[in-house]
C-alpha cells in the first residue's frame, strides 16, 4: 500500500493562527472548533509548501520522517506555540472560543500524523476514507514552486496576526 498523503501536511502555524482567529471571530467554543476545522481544509486547498513539497515525487511507505522534515516540524510547532503564547498577552486569546478554534485548526493534521506514531492506524477503514477525501483537495506545491507555497502561508499567518492583534 502506498501512502503519500499521510505525511504531507501544511505547516501547523498557519492552521493554529487561522483557527484562533476564527474562534475569536465567532465567540463560541463549539463554533470556534468547527470553524477552525473548516479553515484547515480551506487552507489545505490553497497551494502551499509543506513536508510533501520536498518528497513530491516519492511514495511515503516507510512511516518514518527524515531529519529535515522532523527539524522543520519541530521549528513549526515551536513557532505555533510561541505565537499563541505571545498573542495571549496581546489579544483576547485566553477564552474558550479562540483556544477551541486553535485546536480545531490543528485537529485534522493529528489524524494525518497518527500513522507516523501508530502505523497500523493507516489501514483503519475510517482513516483510509478520511485520507482519500482529504487528499482530493490538498494542494502541495511542487518543488519548483516551493517559494510561492511559503508566500501563501506567510499571507495566512500575517492576516491572522493582524486580525488577532487588532481585536
C-alpha positions in Angstrom: 0.0 0.0 0.0 1.4 3.4 -1.0 0.5 6.3 1.4 1.9 9.6 0.2 -0.7 11.9 1.7 -0.3 11.0 5.3 3.0 12.9 5.6 2.2 16.0 3.5 0.6 18.4 5.9 0.7 22.2 5.7 2.8 23.5 8.5 0.8 23.9 11.6 1.4 27.6 12.4 -1.0 28.9 9.8 -3.7 26.4 10.8 -3.4 27.3 14.5 -3.4 31.1 14.0 -6.2 30.9 11.5 -8.2 28.7 13.8 -7.6 31.1 16.7 -8.8 34.0 14.6 -11.9 32.1 13.6 -12.6 31.2 17.2 -12.2 34.8 18.3 -14.5 36.0 15.5 -17.3 33.6 16.3 -17.0 33.8 20.0 -18.4 30.3 20.7 -16.2 27.3 21.6 -18.2 24.8 19.5 -18.4 27.1 16.5 -14.8 28.0 17.0 -13.7 24.4 16.9 -15.8 23.6 13.8 -14.7 26.9 12.2 -11.1 26.1 12.9 -11.5 22.7 11.3 -13.2 24.3 8.3 -10.4 26.8 7.9 -8.0 23.9 8.0 -9.5 22.3 4.9 -9.8 25.6 3.1 -6.1 26.4 3.8 -5.1 22.9 2.6 -6.8 23.7 -0.7 -4.6 26.7 -1.2 -1.2 25.9 -2.9 1.3 25.7 0.0 4.7 24.4 0.8 4.8 21.5 3.3 6.8 18.4 4.0 5.2 16.8 0.9 6.9 19.5 -1.3 10.3 18.0 -0.5 9.0 14.5 -1.3 6.7 15.4 -4.1 7.7 12.6 -6.4 8.2 10.0 -3.8 5.9 7.5 -2.2 5.7 7.5 1.6 5.7 3.9 2.7 8.2 3.7 5.5 6.2 5.6 8.1 9.3 7.4 9.0 10.2 11.1 9.0 13.6 12.2 7.8 15.8 14.6 9.7 14.8 17.6 7.6 11.1 17.0 8.0 11.5 16.4 11.7 13.5 19.6 12.2 11.0 21.6 10.1 8.1 20.2 12.1 9.7 21.0 15.5 10.5 24.6 14.3 7.0 25.0 13.0 5.4 23.6 16.2 7.6 25.8 18.3 6.6 28.9 16.2 2.9 27.9 16.6 3.2 27.6 20.4 5.3 30.7 20.7 2.9 32.7 18.6 -0.1 31.5 20.6 1.6 32.3 24.0 2.9 35.6 22.7 -0.5 36.6 21.5 -2.2 35.5 24.7 -0.7 38.6 26.3 -1.6 40.9 23.4 -5.0 39.6 22.2 -8.1 38.2 23.9 -7.0 34.6 23.4 -7.4 33.2 26.9 -11.0 32.5 26.3 -12.6 29.2 25.3 -13.6 30.1 21.7 -10.1 31.1 20.4 -8.5 28.1 22.2 -11.0 25.7 20.7 -10.6 27.4 17.3 -6.8 26.8 17.5 -7.4 23.1 18.4 -9.9 22.8 15.6 -7.4 24.3 13.2 -4.8 21.7 14.2 -7.0 18.7 14.7 -7.1 17.3 11.1 -3.3 17.1 11.0 -3.4 15.0 14.1 -5.4 12.4 12.2 -3.0 12.6 9.3 0.1 12.3 11.5 -1.3 9.5 13.6 0.1 6.9 11.2 3.6 8.0 12.0 3.3 7.1 15.6 0.8 4.3 15.2 1.4 2.8 11.7 -1.5 0.4 11.9 -3.9 3.2 12.0 -3.2 4.0 8.4 -5.1 0.8 7.5 -8.2 1.6 9.5 -11.1 1.9 7.0 -12.3 5.2 8.5 -8.9 6.8 8.3 -8.3 5.4 4.8 -11.5 7.0 3.7 -10.5 10.3 5.5 -7.1 10.3 3.8 -8.7 9.6 0.4 -11.1 12.5 0.6 -8.7 15.0 2.3 -6.1 14.3 -0.4 -8.6 15.3 -3.1 -8.4 19.0 -2.2 -5.0 19.1 -0.6 -2.7 21.2 -2.8 1.0 20.7 -2.0 3.3 23.0 -4.0 5.8 21.1 -6.2 9.5 21.6 -5.5 9.9 24.2 -8.3 7.2 26.4 -6.7 8.3 26.0 -3.0 8.8 29.7 -2.6 5.2 30.5 -3.7 4.0 28.0 -1.2 5.8 29.7 1.5 4.3 33.1 0.5 0.8 31.7 0.8 1.5 30.6 4.3 3.1 33.9 5.2 0.0 35.7 4.0 -2.2 33.5 6.1 0.0 34.0 9.2 0.2 37.7 8.6 -3.6 38.1 8.1 -4.3 36.1 11.2 -1.8 38.0 13.3 -3.2 41.3 12.0 -6.8 40.3 12.9 -5.8 38.9 16.3 -3.7 41.9 17.3 -6.4 44.3 16.1 -9.1 42.6 18.2 
